[in-house]
C-alpha cells in the first residue's frame, strides 16, 4: 500500500465542472476511484455551506468526503455513519480572533461603504460575513478601510476577495484571522497526524491563493484564471510545491477533476500507479 494522502480540494470550478471550460468525461469517474483508495482521506474545502455542499455531492455525483471545511474555512465537519459531526475545537479556536463577537455584530461597521452589498442570509455564518462587490474595484483600498475599523475594535480578521466570473461580481468574505482555508487545512493535518509529505491541496481561484502559495503541495487546475495562475507562481516561495495542471495525464485535459488527478500523479506517482493498476478502471468517451 502507498503512503497515506490527505487530499483537500476546493469544489466550485476545481472539482465541480461549473466553469466555462469543458470537462474530460472520464475525469470524475477516475476521481471517485482515487477517493475510494484506502490510503486517501478526502476533504472538501469550500466557500459553500453545508446544504450547498450536500447539493453538490448529489448533483455532480461526487464521492462522499471524510471531512468538509465549509463557509470559507469557518466550519469543519467530520462525516461518518452518523452524519455530519461539527468539530467544536475549531470553532473555539477561530472564535478567539473576534473576542467572542459574531458576524452580525460586525456588519454595522461597514453599512456606509457603497462597494459592499451583503450576500443573502444563507451565505452568512457566525464567523463569516460575506459581501458582493463590483468585479472591478481597488481591492487594496477597500481592505485598508475595513481593516482600520476592525483593528479599532480589536478584531483580528482576514479579508478574502475573489471574482465570480459568471455573475460578473466580486465576492468578499470577512473571517477570523485564523479561519482561512490554509489554517483549516493545517488544523486537519495536525488532527490527522499528516505533514506536507502526505497532504495535497487543489484549487482554482483567489480565495485558494493562501494555500496555493503555502508550504503545502498544491495543484492549480488548468481552467484557473490566468491572473490567479500568475499570482500563485509569483507568490510561491518554493516553485516545487506548486503544480499547474496542463493536461495530458491519461489523455485528460487538466480541467477540474482531471487537473486534480494530474497533480496527485505529479506529487505521488506511486498512488497514481496504484490507481492505474486497480481493476475496473473507468471507461468513458474520449477525453476532450
C-alpha positions, 0 to 999 in steps of 0.5 A: 500500500502507498503512503497515506494522502490527505487530499483537500480540494476546493469544489466550485470550478476545481472539482465541480465542472461549473466553469466555462471550460469543458470537462474530460468525461472520464475525469470524475469517474477516475476521481471517485476511484482515487477517493475510494483508495484506502490510503486517501482521506478526502476533504472538501474545502469550500466557500459553500455551506453545508446544504450547498455542499450536500447539493453538490455531492448529489448533483455532480455525483461526487464521492462522499468526503471524510471531512468538509471545511465549509463557509470559507474555512469557518466550519469543519465537519467530520462525516461518518455513519452518523452524519455530519459531526461539527468539530467544536475545537475549531470553532473555539479556536477561530472564535478567539480572533473576534473576542467572542463577537459574531458576524452580525455584530460586525456588519454595522461597521461597514453599512456606509461603504457603497462597494459592499452589498451583503450576500443573502442570509444563507451565505452568512455564518457566525464567523463569516460575513460575506459581501458582493462587490463590483468585479472591478474595484481597488481591492487594496483600498477597500481592505485598508478601510475595513481593516482600520475599523476592525483593528479599532475594535480589536478584531483580528480578521482576514479579508478574502476577495475573489471574482465570480466570473459568471455573475460578473461580481466580486465576492468578499468574505470577512473571517477570523484571522485564523479561519482561512482555508490554509489554517483549516487545512493545517488544523486537519493535518495536525488532527490527522497526524499528516505533514506536507509529505502526505497532504495535497491541496487543489484549487482554482481561484483567489480565495485558494491563493493562501494555500496555493502559495503555502508550504503545502503541495498544491495543484492549480487546475488548468481552467484557473484564471490566468491572473490567479495562475500568475499570482500563485507562481509569483507568490510561491516561495518554493516553485516545487510545491506548486503544480499547474495542471496542463493536461495530458495525464491519461489523455485528460485535459487538466480541467477540474477533476482531471487537473486534480488527478494530474497533480496527485500523479505529479506529487505521488506517482506511486498512488497514481500507479496504484490507481492505474493498476486497480481493476475496473478502471473507468471507461468513458468517451474520449477525453476532450 
